Amino acid sequence: MEFVDEELNKTDLARLQVKYGDYVKVTVDIENEWIVVGPELHADGESLLIEKGSRRDDIWGAGVSFIDKQVDTTAVLNVQPHIGNNNLEILDKKIREKTHFIIRKYFQKLWY
């Protein structure tokens, strides 16, 4: 698992794909715009982000496919009934879009 706070270059992406396979879990702090790439569980990434100063309500789980270049926002970590998310998917459109935006910012070389 790796804390990431700057854009990943093509070499980084290739290394991550070799290390984690064709799909990598990503835990995202939507407030600080930080990510953790490659946690075994999204909750592991959450713990690291909290150590860095993130707030629990700002942390969401997602994943990136290196093959079809898709971002998904489905994770057990996303079940947060206390803030209205009773689903594995991020239901709030603004939070889901922000999560996608942050992931695409770090992984942008995957698409270009």
C-alpha positions in Angstrom: 0.0 0.0 0.0 1.3 3.4 -0.9 0.3 6.9 0.1 0.2 9.1 -3.0 0.0 12.9 -3.1 1.4 13.7 -6.6 0.5 12.5 -10.1 1.6 9.0 -11.1 3.8 8.9 -14.2 3.8 6.0 -16.7 6.6 4.3 -14.9 4.7 4.5 -11.6 1.6 3.1 -13.3 3.5 0.2 -14.8 5.1 -0.6 -11.5 1.7 -0.5 -9.7 0.2 -2.9 -12.3 3.1 -5.3 -11.8 2.8 -5.1 -8.0 -1.0 -5.2 -7.7 -2.3 -6.8 -10.9 -4.8 -5.5 -13.4 -7.0 -4.0 -10.7 -5.9 -1.8 -7.8 -7.9 -0.7 -4.8 -7.7 3.0 -4.0 -8.8 4.8 -0.8 -9.5 8.5 -1.3 -9.6 11.5 1.0 -11.9 13.9 -0.9 -11.1 16.9 1.3 -7.2 16.8 1.2 -7.2 15.1 -2.2 -4.9 12.3 -1.1 -5.1 8.7 -2.1 -3.7 5.4 -0.9 -3.1 2.9 -3.7 -3.0 -0.9 -3.2 -4.4 -1.5 0.2 -5.5 -5.1 0.8 -8.6 -3.7 2.3 -9.9 -0.1 1.7 -10.0 0.1 5.6 -6.2 -0.3 5.6 -5.9 2.8 3.4 -8.3 4.6 5.6 -6.1 3.9 8.6 -3.1 5.4 6.8 -5.0 8.5 5.7 -6.3 9.0 9.3 -2.7 8.8 10.5 -1.9 11.6 7.9 -4.7 13.8 9.3 -7.8 12.8 7.3 -11.3 12.8 8.7 -13.2 9.6 8.5 -16.2 11.2 6.8 -13.9 12.4 3.9 -12.6 8.9 3.1 -14.1 6.7 0.4 -13.2 3.5 -1.3 -12.7 2.9 -5.0 -10.7 1.0 -7.6 -9.0 1.3 -10.9 -8.8 -1.2 -13.7 -5.6 -1.0 -15.7 -7.2 -3.1 -18.5 -10.4 -1.3 -19.3 -9.3 2.0 -17.6 -12.4 2.2 -15.6 -12.8 3.7 -12.1 -15.4 2.2 -9.8 -16.6 3.5 -6.5 -17.9 0.4 -4.8 -16.4 -0.7 -1.5 -17.5 -1.9 1.9 -15.8 1.2 3.3 -18.4 3.3 1.6 -21.2 2.0 3.8 -21.6 5.0 6.1 -25.2 5.2 7.3 -24.3 8.0 9.7 -23.9 10.3 6.7 -26.6 8.7 4.5 -24.6 6.2 2.4 -26.3 2.8 3.1 -24.7 1.2 0.1 -21.4 -0.2 -1.2 -21.6 2.4 -4.0 -21.1 6.1 -3.3 -24.7 7.3 -3.6 -24.1 11.1 -3.3 -23.4 12.3 -6.8 -21.0 15.1 -5.7 -18.9 12.8 -3.5 -18.8 10.2 -6.3 -17.8 12.8 -8.9 -15.1 14.2 -6.5 -13.8 10.7 -5.9 -13.5 10.1 -9.7 -11.9 13.5 -10.2 -9.2 12.9 -7.6 -8.4 9.4 -9.0 -8.3 10.7 -12.5 -6.0 13.5 -11.4 -3.4 11.0 -10.0 -3.9 8.3 -12.7 -4.3 10.7 -15.6 -1.4 9.1 -17.5 -3.4 5.9 -17.7 -5.8 7.6 -20.1 -3.2 9.8 -22.0 
